[in-house]
Amino acid sequence: MPAEEVLQHLKGDRRRGLSEAEARERLDQWGPNRLPPPRKRSTLWRLLSQFNNLLIYVLLSSAFVTLLLGDYVDTTVIVAVVVLNACLGSIQEGKAEKAIEAVRDLLSPSACVLREGHRKTIPAEQLVPGDLVLLQSGDKVPADLRLIEVRSLSIDEAVLTGESVPVEKIVAPVASDAPVGDRLCMAHSGTLVTYGQGIGVVTATGTATEIGRISTLLAQVGARATPLLVKIEQFARWLTAIILGAAAATFAFGWLTRGLDLKETFMAAVSLAVAAIPEGLPAIVTITLAVGVQRMAKRNAILRKLPAVETLGSVTVICSDKTGTLTRNEMTVHTVVTADDEIRVGGAGYRPQGGFSRNGIAALVTADLPHLLELARAGLLCNDATLHEENGGWRLDGDPTEGALVTLAYKAGLNPAFEQEALPRIDAIPFESQHRFMATLHRDLSGHGLIFLKGAPEVVLERCHRQRRQGQDEPIDPALWHRRTTEIAARGQRLLALAVKPLAKPAEALTFEDTEGGFTLLGVVGMLDPARPEAVEAVARCLSAGIRVKMITGDHAVTACAVGAELGIGDGTRALTGTEIEGLDAPALRRAVGEVDVFARASPEHKLRLVKALREAGHVVSMTGDGVNDAPALKAAHIGVAMGQRGTEVAKEAADMVLADDNFATIAAAVEEGRTVYDNLRKTLLFIMPTNGGEGGVIIAAILLRHGPSGHPLADPLG
């Protein structure tokens, strides 16, 4: 819907904003702009609920019987195990409730609005639909806004979409069914303004916002039992039934068939039950899991819940976000296309290491690729980003796309300080979403001028009438560039074109008229957030271990397929989008998740549906992520895995495990550790059950052979 129609629908005033009286009426109608606090249970109630478990009932019963028998040591051990288990469960459940609280902390505390023609700062809770909100760089968006005016406005929406690059905002309307990542005319609550200014009219507040819907989803996702707890519950049921059945049969046989004393026979049956109950099992399970947690912590996998250790060993499907988990979250130039040829760029991330190759053959920049040097210089000078080396790594200050160009210049052997001194900048036209390019004016030491231009290929190409080939200018070939840019885009790479315009007598200022034509195209670069090398190896290890890996991302389908192919996930050609997911019912989605491994443009609801579909298909699911948009799926999975370095507090609180190094390879290592824990638990059961069964068997044999106790129950069944 056009911005003016939105204003009319909300009865807003573009020049004066709402009146205070109207704002108060709407506040009464719509309520405050905040998320409702989660419903909490008292600490005592949480503690008592931990005893609502069949195995706990059996253990408490056995503790009572051992107390009657005078075996105070066993009674103390059993009660201590039960109380410790209840305390741990209560503490973990309390931590889980913090996930929803963490979402509420993302909301902005204040907002700059236009009321009665005056700018004023008000608490964000007082915002109402129809309010005009003024945004500038560094602001946290206080509500969902329909933008009506933008000036170079870019917003980091990673918490909602997972995309690593800030989104350039526009005023023009988009499709009504566009996913969150494509709503370029909207600013969503909780996201961060990284550049520029804008004005938006409030369209949704509180739980009606996108982040409010995520909070609602989190509240709706109930606590789920881990496979270990489910198995223990099932084990407790049939073990209890067998033990009680055996005790009842033994009592009936001894009293009715053998004619034994009623009291002695009853005590023998009770002793049988106590002997057969593996009262040491909870303690052994807890200790085994605790050791597993400690070993995983040494491998950068921090477990927040003990049973999650064993769950890792049972995982059959790992669902992972893309940005920052499977990829480095650092834009990197992969391809450089000039009129002469196509050049592949080695290396990954902002570390300036990596060579160049042409047709698979390594090339020396200065000797073999002089045209690349000119393009890299243009990308370096028409740029506002800087790279700094810190503690053995490289830190970017500025836009990730511009950071990738600075890294390319370093790889080409250029020195930023020297180049900026040789061609100092005189003026610049900053990048804005309206014109989609950046231009800088430079003057060399001889007084000659240059205008460097970088931007979207279609925008730059229309300003170029010539192209640079083998150091000479020639008429541009539009068909050539259309074909080459289409090929690079099909690989999922973001495109950026660079051009130059010489000036005999440069002016002191740069105007838009100076950028309307007369440029020579230097080339086009294709960049991509590269896959982590260790993640490629980890995916291969998971697949060889029989664990399927699925990538669920908010990024575009083409990009998702390209990264998936690099990682070995999917076939590189097929991705199921969020729009397609919405068109599938539950049975069709269960079939689809069994066939497709890459999912793109996925919203929080889509991620949640995919996790549930996998669970319904019988899989043990691990979900990894770092953003607020991942939290509902993290909570719904059998084991949620959050990123420790880049992850939001919402994701960490909703997860069962936190990766200290944000590395997908750590998940694969944790799964191996989990399988070891599972194997240890299985061996424990194989040892305990015959031992306890033997103790009970002695009592059964004594009854069958009429050698029951005389005046006292059979010998201490617990040994």
C-alpha positions in Angstrom: 0.0 0.0 0.0 1.4 3.5 -0.9 2.7 5.5 2.1 0.0 8.2 1.7 -2.8 5.6 1.8 -1.3 4.1 4.9 -1.3 7.5 6.5 -4.9 8.1 5.5 -6.0 4.7 6.8 -4.4 5.4 10.2 -5.7 9.0 10.2 -2.2 10.3 10.7 -0.9 13.8 9.8 2.3 14.0 7.9 3.1 17.6 8.9 1.9 17.7 12.5 1.6 14.1 13.7 -1.0 13.1 16.2 -2.4 15.3 18.9 -1.8 14.4 22.5 -5.6 13.8 23.0 -5.7 11.5 20.0 -2.6 9.6 21.2 -4.2 9.1 24.6 -7.4 7.7 23.0 -5.4 5.3 20.9 -3.3 4.2 23.8 -6.5 3.3 25.6 -7.7 1.5 22.6 -4.6 -0.4 21.5 -2.7 -0.7 24.8 0.9 0.2 25.6 3.7 -0.7 23.1 5.2 -3.5 25.1 5.3 -7.3 25.2 3.3 -8.9 28.1 5.5 -10.5 30.7 5.6 -14.3 30.6 3.4 -16.2 33.0 5.6 -17.5 35.7 5.2 -20.3 38.2 6.4 -19.7 41.7 9.8 -21.3 42.7 8.0 -23.7 45.1 5.6 -24.8 42.5 8.4 -25.4 39.9 10.2 -27.5 42.5 7.2 -29.6 43.4 6.4 -30.2 39.8 9.7 -32.0 39.4 8.4 -34.8 41.6 5.6 -35.6 39.1 7.3 -38.5 37.5 6.6 -42.2 37.7 10.3 -43.1 38.3 10.4 -40.6 41.1 7.2 -42.2 42.7 8.9 -45.6 42.6 12.1 -44.2 44.1 10.2 -42.5 46.9 8.2 -45.7 47.6 11.4 -47.6 47.8 12.9 -45.0 50.1 9.9 -45.4 52.4 10.2 -49.2 52.5 14.0 -49.0 53.1 13.2 -46.7 56.0 10.8 -49.2 57.4 13.4 -51.9 57.1 15.9 -49.8 59.0 18.3 -49.3 56.0 19.0 -45.6 56.6 22.0 -45.4 54.3 20.0 -46.5 51.3 17.1 -44.2 52.3 19.4 -41.2 52.5 21.0 -42.0 49.1 17.6 -42.4 47.4 16.1 -39.2 48.9 19.3 -37.2 48.1 19.2 -38.3 44.4 15.5 -37.4 44.1 16.0 -34.0 45.8 19.1 -33.2 43.6 17.2 -34.2 40.5 14.3 -31.9 41.4 16.5 -29.0 42.2 18.4 -29.3 38.9 15.1 -29.5 37.0 13.7 -26.5 38.7 16.8 -24.4 38.0 16.8 -25.3 34.3 13.1 -24.6 34.0 13.6 -21.2 35.5 16.3 -20.4 33.0 14.0 -21.4 30.1 11.5 -18.8 31.1 14.2 -16.1 30.6 14.0 -16.6 26.8 10.7 -14.6 26.6 12.1 -12.0 29.0 15.1 -11.6 26.7 12.8 -10.8 23.8 11.3 -8.0 25.8 14.7 -6.5 26.4 15.2 -6.0 22.7 12.6 -3.3 22.5 13.7 0.3 22.4 13.1 2.3 25.7 12.3 5.6 23.9 11.2 7.0 20.6 11.5 10.4 18.8 8.0 11.3 17.5 6.2 14.2 15.9 3.3 15.3 18.1 1.2 18.4 17.4 3.9 19.7 15.0 6.8 19.3 17.5 9.5 16.8 17.9 9.6 15.1 21.3 11.1 12.1 22.9 8.6 9.8 24.7 8.8 6.3 26.3 8.4 3.7 23.5 5.6 2.2 25.5 3.4 5.3 24.7 3.7 4.8 20.9 0.4 4.2 19.1 -0.6 3.3 15.5 -0.6 6.5 13.5 2.4 8.1 15.4 5.2 9.5 13.2 8.6 8.2 14.4 11.8 9.9 13.3 14.8 7.5 12.8 18.5 8.2 12.6 21.7 6.2 12.6 22.2 4.3 15.9 18.5 4.2 16.8 16.7 1.0 17.7 13.3 0.9 15.9 10.7 1.2 18.6 7.7 -0.3 16.7 6.7 -1.6 13.3 6.8 1.4 10.9 5.7 2.0 7.3 8.4 4.3 6.0 7.1 7.5 4.4 10.5 9.2 4.0 14.1 7.9 3.8 17.5 9.4 3.3 20.2 6.8 2.8 18.4 4.6 5.4 19.9 1.2 6.1 18.7 -1.1 8.9 20.4 -4.2 10.3 17.6 -6.8 10.4 19.8 -9.7 11.4 17.8 -10.4 14.5 14.7 -11.1 12.4 16.0 -12.4 9.1 19.6 -13.6 9.8 21.0 -11.6 6.9 24.5 -10.3 7.5 24.2 -7.2 5.3 22.1 -4.1 6.4 19.0 -3.6 4.3 18.6 -0.4 2.2 15.2 1.0 2.8 12.8 2.6 0.2 9.4 4.3 0.3 7.9 2.5 -2.7 5.4 -0.3 -1.7 6.2 -4.0 -2.0 3.9 -7.0 -2.4 1.5 -7.5 0.5 2.7 -11.1 0.9 6.4 -10.3 0.8 8.5 -12.1 3.5 10.1 -10.0 6.2 13.4 -9.8 4.5 11.8 -8.3 1.3 9.7 -5.6 3.1 12.0 -2.8 2.0 9.4 -0.1 2.9 9.0 -1.3 6.5 11.1 -0.9 9.6 10.5 -3.5 12.3 10.6 -3.2 16.0 13.9 -4.3 17.6 16.0 -3.8 14.5 18.9 -1.3 14.4 19.4 1.7 12.1 23.0 1.5 10.8 23.0 4.5 8.4 20.9 7.4 7.3 17.7 8.9 8.4 14.0 8.2 7.9 10.4 8.9 9.0 7.8 6.2 9.5 4.2 5.9 10.6 3.5 3.3 13.3 1.5 0.4 11.9 1.8 -2.1 14.8 2.7 -2.1 18.4 3.2 -4.6 21.2 2.4 -8.2 20.3 1.2 -7.1 16.8 4.7 -6.4 15.7 7.0 -9.0 14.1 9.1 -9.3 17.2 5.8 -9.6 19.2 4.7 -12.5 17.1 8.0 -14.2 17.8 7.5 -13.7 21.5 4.0 -15.2 21.2 5.4 -18.2 19.3 8.0 -18.7 22.1 5.3 -18.7 24.7 3.2 -21.2 22.7 6.1 -23.7 22.3 5.7 -25.8 25.4 8.5 -27.6 27.3 9.5 -30.7 25.5 11.1 -33.8 27.0 14.4 -35.0 25.7 14.6 -38.5 24.2 16.5 -39.6 27.3 13.7 -38.5 29.6 11.1 -40.1 27.4 13.0 -43.4 27.4 13.5 -43.3 31.1 9.8 -42.6 31.6 8.9 -45.5 29.3 11.5 -47.7 31.1 10.0 -46.7 34.5 6.5 -47.7 33.4 7.3 -51.2 32.2 9.8 -51.8 35.0 7.3 -50.8 37.6 4.6 -53.0 36.0 7.0 -56.0 35.9 8.2 -55.4 39.5 4.7 -55.0 41.0 3.5 -57.9 38.9 6.3 -60.1 40.1 5.8 -59.1 43.7 2.1 -59.7 43.6 2.6 -63.1 41.9 5.2 -64.0 44.5 2.9 -62.9 47.4 0.0 -64.9 46.0 2.1 -68.0 45.3 3.7 -68.0 48.7 0.5 -67.4 50.7 -2.0 -69.4 48.7 0.1 -72.2 47.3 2.9 -72.6 49.9 0.8 -71.6 52.9 3.4 -69.2 54.2 2.7 -66.7 57.0 0.8 -63.7 55.6 3.1 -61.1 57.2 6.2 -62.8 56.2 5.0 -63.3 52.6 4.0 -59.7 52.4 7.4 -58.5 53.6 9.1 -60.9 51.2 7.1 -59.4 48.3 8.1 -55.9 49.5 11.7 -56.9 49.7 11.5 -58.3 46.2 10.2 -54.9 44.9 12.9 -53.0 46.7 15.6 -55.4 45.5 14.5 -55.1 41.8 14.2 -51.3 41.8 17.5 -49.8 40.4 17.6 -47.0 42.9 21.1 -46.1 41.9 20.1 -45.5 38.3 19.2 -41.7 38.7 22.5 -41.1 40.4 24.5 -42.9 37.8 22.7 -41.2 34.9 23.3 -37.8 36.5 27.0 -38.5 37.1 27.4 -39.8 33.5 25.7 -36.8 32.0 27.7 -34.4 34.2 31.0 -35.9 33.0 29.7 -35.6 29.4 28.9 -31.9 30.0 32.4 -31.3 31.4 34.1 -33.0 28.4 31.9 -31.0 25.9 32.8 -27.7 27.6 36.4 -28.4 26.8 35.4 -28.6 23.2 33.5 -25.3 23.2 30.1 -26.8 23.6 28.4 -25.4 26.7 25.4 -27.5 27.8 22.6 -25.7 29.7 20.7 -28.9 30.5 22.1 -32.3 31.5 19.8 -34.5 29.5 20.9 -32.6 26.3 24.2 -34.6 26.4 22.5 -37.8 25.6 20.1 -36.1 23.1 23.1 -35.1 21.0 24.1 -38.7 20.6 20.6 -39.5 19.3 20.4 -36.7 16.7 19.4 -37.8 13.2 18.9 -34.4 11.6 20.7 -31.1 12.2 18.9 -28.0 11.0 21.2 -25.0 10.8 21.0 -21.3 10.1 23.4 -20.1 7.4 24.9 -16.7 8.3 27.6 -16.9 11.0 27.1 -20.6 11.6 27.8 -22.4 8.3 29.4 -19.2 6.9 31.9 -16.7 8.2 29.5 -13.7 8.2 32.2 -11.8 6.3 31.5 -10.7 2.8 34.3 -11.8 0.4 34.9 -11.0 -3.3 34.9 -14.4 -5.1 34.8 -13.3 -8.7 36.1 -10.3 -10.7 34.8 -9.9 -14.3 36.5 -7.5 -16.7 36.1 -7.1 -20.5 39.2 -9.3 -20.8 38.3 -12.3 -18.7 36.9 -13.7 -15.5 39.2 -13.9 -12.4 38.6 -16.1 -9.4 39.8 -14.7 -6.0 41.1 -16.9 -3.3 40.9 -16.5 0.5 37.9 -16.0 2.7 36.8 -13.2 5.1 38.5 -9.9 5.8 42.0 -11.4 6.2 43.9 -10.1 3.1 45.3 -13.5 2.2 44.5 -15.3 -1.1 45.6 -15.3 -4.7 44.1 -14.9 -8.1 43.5 -17.5 -10.8 42.3 -17.4 -14.4 41.0 -20.5 -16.1 42.2 -22.5 -13.1 45.8 -21.2 -13.5 47.3 -19.0 -10.8 48.2 -15.5 -11.9 50.6 -12.8 -10.7 48.7 -9.5 -10.3 51.4 -7.0 -11.4 52.6 -9.1 -14.3 49.5 -10.8 -15.6 46.4 -8.8 -14.4 47.0 -5.1 -14.7 43.3 -4.5 -15.4 42.5 -6.1 -12.0 44.8 -3.6 -10.3 42.9 -0.7 -11.7 39.6 -2.1 -10.6 40.9 -2.9 -7.1 42.1 0.7 -6.8 38.7 2.1 -7.8 37.1 -0.2 -5.2 39.5 1.0 -2.5 39.2 4.7 -3.1 35.4 4.8 -3.7 35.0 3.4 -0.2 34.3 4.5 3.4 35.3 1.2 5.1 38.5 0.5 6.9 40.2 -2.7 8.1 42.3 -3.1 11.3 44.4 -5.9 12.4 43.7 -6.9 16.0 44.9 -9.8 18.1 45.8 -11.8 15.0 42.5 -11.1 13.3 41.0 -8.4 11.1 38.2 -6.1 12.2 36.0 -4.2 9.8 34.7 -0.6 10.5 32.0 0.1 8.0 29.8 -1.7 5.5 30.5 -5.4 4.9 30.3 -4.9 1.1 32.8 -2.1 1.2 35.0 -4.2 3.5 35.2 -6.9 0.9 36.5 -4.4 -1.7 39.2 -3.2 0.8 40.3 -6.8 1.3 40.4 -7.2 -2.5 42.7 -4.2 -2.8 45.0 -5.7 -0.1 45.2 -9.0 -2.0 46.1 -7.1 -5.2 49.1 -5.6 -3.4 47.7 -2.1 -2.9 48.6 0.0 0.1 45.5 2.1 1.2 47.6 4.9 2.8 49.7 5.3 -0.3 46.8 5.2 -2.7 44.8 7.7 -0.7 47.8 10.0 -0.6 48.5 9.7 -4.4 44.8 10.3 -5.2 43.3 12.3 -2.4 39.5 12.5 -2.2 38.0 16.0 -3.0 34.3 15.3 -2.7 31.8 12.4 -2.7 28.2 11.5 -3.3 27.3 8.9 -0.6 25.4 5.8 -1.5 21.6 6.2 -1.2 18.8 3.7 -2.0 17.2 6.2 -4.4 20.1 6.3 -6.8 21.9 3.1 -5.8 25.5 4.2 -6.4 28.4 6.0 -4.7 30.7 8.4 -6.4 34.0 10.0 -5.3 36.0 12.8 -6.8 39.8 12.6 -6.7 42.8 14.8 -7.9 46.2 13.4 -8.6 49.5 15.2 -8.0 49.5 16.5 -11.5 46.1 18.2 -11.1 44.1 15.8 -13.2 40.9 14.5 -11.8 39.1 11.2 -11.7 35.6 10.2 -10.7 35.2 6.7 -9.4 31.7 5.2 -9.5 30.5 2.0 -7.8 27.0 0.6 -7.5 24.3 -1.8 -8.8 25.4 -3.1 -12.2 22.3 -1.9 -14.0 22.7 1.6 -12.6 26.5 1.8 -13.4 26.1 0.3 -16.9 23.6 2.9 -18.0 26.2 5.6 -17.2 29.0 3.9 -19.2 29.5 4.2 -22.9 33.0 2.6 -23.0 34.7 -0.4 -21.4 38.4 -1.0 -20.5 40.0 -3.9 -22.4 43.8 -4.6 -22.4 44.4 -1.1 -21.0 42.5 0.6 -23.9 39.0 2.0 -24.0 36.5 0.6 -26.5 32.7 0.9 -27.0 30.8 -1.0 -24.4 29.1 -4.4 -25.2 25.9 -4.5 -23.2 25.1 -8.1 -24.3 28.5 -9.3 -22.9 27.9 -7.7 -19.5 24.3 -8.8 -19.3 25.4 -12.4 -19.9 28.3 -12.3 -17.4 26.4 -10.6 -14.6 23.5 -13.2 -15.1 26.0 -16.0 -14.8 27.5 -14.6 -11.6 24.2 -13.8 -10.0 23.1 -17.5 -10.7 25.9 -18.5 -8.4 24.2 -16.6 -5.5 26.8 -13.8 -5.5 26.0 -10.2 -4.8 27.1 -7.9 -7.7 28.8 -4.6 -7.7 30.0 -2.7 -10.8 32.9 -0.2 -10.8 33.7 2.5 -13.4 36.0 5.5 -13.8 35.7 8.9 -15.6 38.7 11.1 -16.2 38.5 14.9 -15.8 40.9 17.3 -17.4 40.0 20.1 -14.9 38.3 18.8 -11.8 35.9 21.0 -9.9 36.0 21.5 -6.2 32.6 19.7 -5.7 30.9 16.6 -7.2 27.4 17.0 -8.5 24.8 14.5 -9.8 25.2 16.0 -13.2 28.9 14.8 -13.2 27.7 11.2 -12.7 25.1 11.1 -15.5 27.4 9.7 -18.2 30.9 9.5 -19.8 32.2 6.6 -17.6 34.4 3.7 -18.6 33.4 0.4 -17.1 36.3 -1.3 -15.3 34.4 -4.5 -14.3 32.0 -6.2 -12.0 32.8 -8.0 -8.8 30.7 -10.9 -7.3 30.8 -11.4 -3.5 29.5 -13.9 -1.2 29.6 -14.7 2.5 31.9 -17.7 2.3 31.4 -21.1 3.9 33.6 -21.9 6.9 36.2 -24.5 5.7 35.7 -26.4 9.0 31.9 -26.4 8.4 32.4 -28.2 5.0 34.4 -30.9 6.7 31.9 -31.1 9.6 28.9 -31.5 7.2 30.7 -34.3 5.5 31.4 -36.1 8.8 27.7 -35.7 9.8 26.6 -37.2 6.5 29.0 -40.1 6.8 27.7 -40.8 10.3 24.1 -41.0 9.0 23.0 -37.5 10.2 21.3 -35.4 7.6 22.1 -31.6 7.6 19.5 -29.1 6.5 20.1 -25.4 6.0 17.2 -23.0 6.9 17.9 -19.4 6.2 16.2 -16.1 5.7 18.4 -15.3 2.7 17.4 -15.6 -1.0 17.0 -19.0 -2.6 19.8 -18.6 -5.2 22.3 -17.6 -2.5 21.1 -20.4 -0.2 21.6 -23.0 -3.0 25.0 -21.7 -3.8 26.2 -21.8 -0.2 24.5 -25.2 0.2 26.4 -26.6 -2.8 29.7 -25.4 -1.4 28.9 -27.0 1.9 27.7 -30.3 0.5 24.0 -29.6 1.5 21.5 -30.3 -1.2 22.1 -30.5 -4.9 22.8 -26.8 -5.4 19.6 -26.3 -7.6 16.6 -26.8 -5.3 15.5 -24.8 -2.3 12.0 -24.6 -0.7 11.0 -21.0 0.0 8.9 -19.7 2.8 6.1 -18.9 0.3 6.1 -22.5 -0.9 6.1 -23.8 2.7 3.0 -21.8 3.5 1.2 -23.6 0.6 1.9 -27.1 2.1 -0.3 -28.8 4.6 1.2 -31.0 7.4 1.5 -34.3 5.5 2.9 -32.6 2.4 5.4 -30.7 4.5 6.6 -33.9 6.2 7.2 -35.4 2.7 9.0 -32.2 1.6 11.4 -32.1 4.6 12.4 -35.7 3.8 13.4 -34.7 0.2 14.7 -31.1 0.4 17.8 -30.0 2.4 17.8 -26.2 1.7 15.1 -23.8 2.8 15.2 -20.1 1.9 13.4 -16.9 2.8 12.1 -18.7 6.0 10.3 -16.8 8.7 10.2 -17.8 12.4 6.9 -19.6 11.7 8.4 -21.5 8.8 11.4 -22.6 10.9 9.1 -23.8 13.6 6.9 -25.7 11.2 9.9 -27.4 9.7 11.3 -28.5 13.1 7.9 -29.9 14.1 7.5 -31.7 10.7 10.8 -33.4 11.2 9.9 -34.4 14.8 6.6 -35.8 13.6 8.5 -37.8 10.9 10.3 -39.5 13.8 13.6 -37.7 13.7 15.6 -36.4 16.7 16.2 -32.8 15.6 18.9 -30.4 16.5 18.4 -26.7 15.5 21.1 -24.1 15.4 20.8 -20.4 15.2 21.8 -17.0 16.5 18.9 -14.6 16.0 15.6 -13.8 17.6 13.9 -15.3 14.5 15.5 -18.7 15.4 14.3 -18.8 19.0 10.9 -20.5 18.6 12.5 -23.3 16.5 15.4 -23.6 19.0 13.0 -24.1 21.8 10.9 -26.6 19.8 13.8 -28.8 18.7 14.9 -31.8 20.7 18.1 -29.8 21.3 18.5 -26.1 20.4 22.0 -24.8 19.7 22.8 -21.1 19.9 25.9 -19.2 18.9 27.9 -17.9 21.9 29.7 -15.0 20.2 27.2 -13.6 17.7 24.1 -15.0 19.1 21.4 -12.9 20.7 20.4 -13.4 24.4 17.0 -14.6 23.2 18.6 -17.4 21.2 20.9 -18.4 24.0 18.1 -18.5 26.6 15.9 -20.6 24.3 18.7 -23.1 23.5 19.9 -26.2 25.3 23.5 -25.8 24.1 25.7 -22.7 23.4 28.7 -22.9 21.0 31.5 -20.8 22.5 33.3 -20.6 19.1 30.2 -20.1 16.8 31.5 -23.1 14.8 29.3 -25.7 13.2 32.2 -28.2 13.4 31.8 -28.0 17.2 28.3 -29.5 16.8 29.7 -32.5 15.0 32.3 -33.0 17.8 29.5 -32.6 20.4 27.4 -35.3 18.6 30.4 -37.7 18.8 30.7 -37.0 22.5 26.9 -37.5 23.0 27.1 -40.9 21.3 29.8 -41.8 23.8 27.6 -40.8 26.7 24.7 -42.8 25.2 26.9 -45.8 24.9 28.0 -45.5 28.5 24.4 -45.2 29.7 23.5 -48.3 27.7 26.3 -50.3 29.3 25.2 -49.0 32.7 21.7 -50.4 32.2 23.1 -53.7 31.0 25.1 -54.0 34.2 22.4 -52.8 36.7 19.4 -54.7 35.4 20.9 -58.2 35.7 22.3 -57.3 39.2 19.0 -56.1 40.5 17.2 -58.9 38.7 19.5 -61.4 40.5 18.7 -59.9 43.9 15.0 -60.2 43.2 15.5 -63.7 41.7 17.0 -64.9 45.0 13.8 -64.0 46.9 11.5 -65.5 44.2 13.6 -68.7 44.3 13.3 -68.8 48.2 9.5 -68.5 48.0 9.3 -71.1 45.3 11.4 -73.5 47.3 9.6 -72.8 50.5 12.7 -71.5 52.2 11.1 -68.2 53.2 12.3 -66.1 56.2 11.4 -67.0 59.7 10.0 -64.1 61.8 11.8 -61.6 59.6 11.8 -60.7 55.9 14.4 -62.3 53.6 17.9 -61.2 53.9 18.6 -57.6 53.0 17.7 -57.4 49.3 20.0 -54.4 48.8 23.0 -56.4 49.9 
